[in-house]
Amino acid sequence: MAQDDVRERETQDDDVESRVAKVAELIKDARIAMLTTVAADGSLVSRPMGVQDVDFDGDLWFFADADSHKVDEIEHGSPANAAFADRSSWVSVSGPAEVVRDTAKARELWGPTAQAWYPDGPETPGLVLVVLHGQTAEYWDSAGGRLATALSLVKAAVKHERYDGGENETVRL
């Protein structure tokens, strides 16, 4: 392999790592995501889901009931999207999802959010994991928080200009 090819691949790997790191930074404190799947009739269905406290590497993990609609939809091939919002940023992560039946993985991911929903622990009958394998993420990040956003909105209105909205990017994970 030529040295230029190696450098290009290393640059691409660095770019992927920095993009994943940016998304990870924006969602690091999120406890709830709106998980969207496609129902059998083609409609989109969103529901709040507790995000498991693991470092984001492109995958998002959730606990679910095996007999839930979302599990059925995912087992029938539905893609998934997880949306996050806080005071100054919004993130949308999309990709294929899968249902995982693995008690050891459930134990590894177990935490207070899971305990609140499944008081019998990781061995709860019918407990499964849903993993969304993020392929793309779009984010909007308004640096400076709510006050900076409010000031930017006022400035845009006064100057009769379109609001900037901050940093917006769609990235491949």
N, C-alpha and C positions, 0 to 999 in steps of 0.2 A: 504494500500500500504506500502510495506517495506521501511524503511529509505534509504537503498542502492538504491532502484528504484527511489526514489525522488531525491537523489543526482545525479544519472546518468542522469535523465531527465534535471535537472538544468544545468549540465555540457554540455549536448547536446544543450540546449537553449543558453548558453553562447557562445558555438562554433558557432552556427548559427548567433548570434548577432555580433560576432567578424568578421566572414566572410562577412556578409552584410556590416559592417563598413569598411572593407578593400576595397571592391568594391566601396562603396560610396565615400571613400577618393580618389580613383583613377579617378572617373568620375565627381567629384564635380564641376569642372570648365568647363566641356564640354558643349558646346552650340549646337553642331551638332553631330548626330549619323548616321551611315549608317544602315538603317533599311532594312532587307532582308526578303522577303516572297517567297513562292512557287507559281508560276503562274499555270494556268490551264493545260498547256502543260508539267508541271513538272520542268520547268527551274527555277533557282533562279534569283530573281530580287532584286537589291539593289538600294536604293535612299537615298539622304541626307534628314534628318528630324531634325527640331529644337526640342531639348529636353526642356521640361518645367521645370522651376526652382522650384522643390520641393525636399525635402529630400528623398533620395533613400531608400526605404524599401523593395526592391525586384521588385517593379513595376516601369516601365518607361512610361511616358505619352507624347503623341504627338497630335497635331491638324492635321486634314486632311479634304479633301473634300469627301463628301459622295459618289460621283460618280467616285472616283479614283480607279485605278486598285488595289492598296494595300488594300483598304477597301473591295472590292469585294473578293479578295483572302482571307482575314482574315475571312470574313463572310462565306466563303466556307471551313473553317477549316484549313487554312494554319498556320503552326507554324511560329514563327518569331525570328529574331536575330537582336540585335543592337550592332554594333561594334564602338568602340571609340579608338582614338589614339592621343597621344600628344608627346612631345619631349622625354619622357623616359618611357612611359607605354602604354600598349595596353590592352583593355578589350573587351570581347565578352560575351553578356548576351543573353541567349536563353530560350524560353518557349512559351506557348500558348499566343495568343493575342486575344483581343476582341474589337469590336467597341462599343463605349458608346455614346448614344445620351442623354446628360444631360446638359442643359444650365447652371444650378447652378454650376456644376463641372467645366464647361468651364470658368465661371466667376472666380471661385476660382483659376484656373490655369493661368488665363490671365496674359500676360506680354508683354514686348517689342518684343520678337520674334514672338509671335502670332499676335500682332498688325501690324507688317510689312507685314504679309501675308493676314491678314483679317482685313482691315481698318474699316469695318463696325462693328467690335466688336464681342463679344461672341454670339450675336444673329444673326450672318451672316447666311442667308439661306444656307443649305447644309453643314454647319460646323459640324463635328463630332470629337470625341476623339478616339484615338487608345491607348489602354493600353497593354503593353507587361508585362505579369506576369512572371518575371524571375524565372526559376527553377534551372538553372545552370549558372555559370559565369566562364570563364577562363580568367586569367590575366597574363600578363608578366610585371614585374616592374623592371626597371633597376635603382637602387638607384644611386643618384649622377648626374643624368641628362645626357645631350648629351656629355659633356666632358668626364665623367667617362665611358660612353659607347664607345666613340671613343678610349680612352686609353685601354680599355679592348679588343677591336677588334685588335688594334695594338699589344698588348701583346700576344694575341692568335696566331696572324700571325707569330710573331718573334719566339715564342716557338714551332711553328708547333703543336698547341693544338686546340682543338675545343673551340669556343667561348662559354662562360658560359651563357650569355644572361640575367643574373639576376634571380629574383624570378619568378617562373612560377607555378601556381596552378589552378586546376579546383575545384570549390566549389559548393555544393548544397545550394541553397538559401532558 
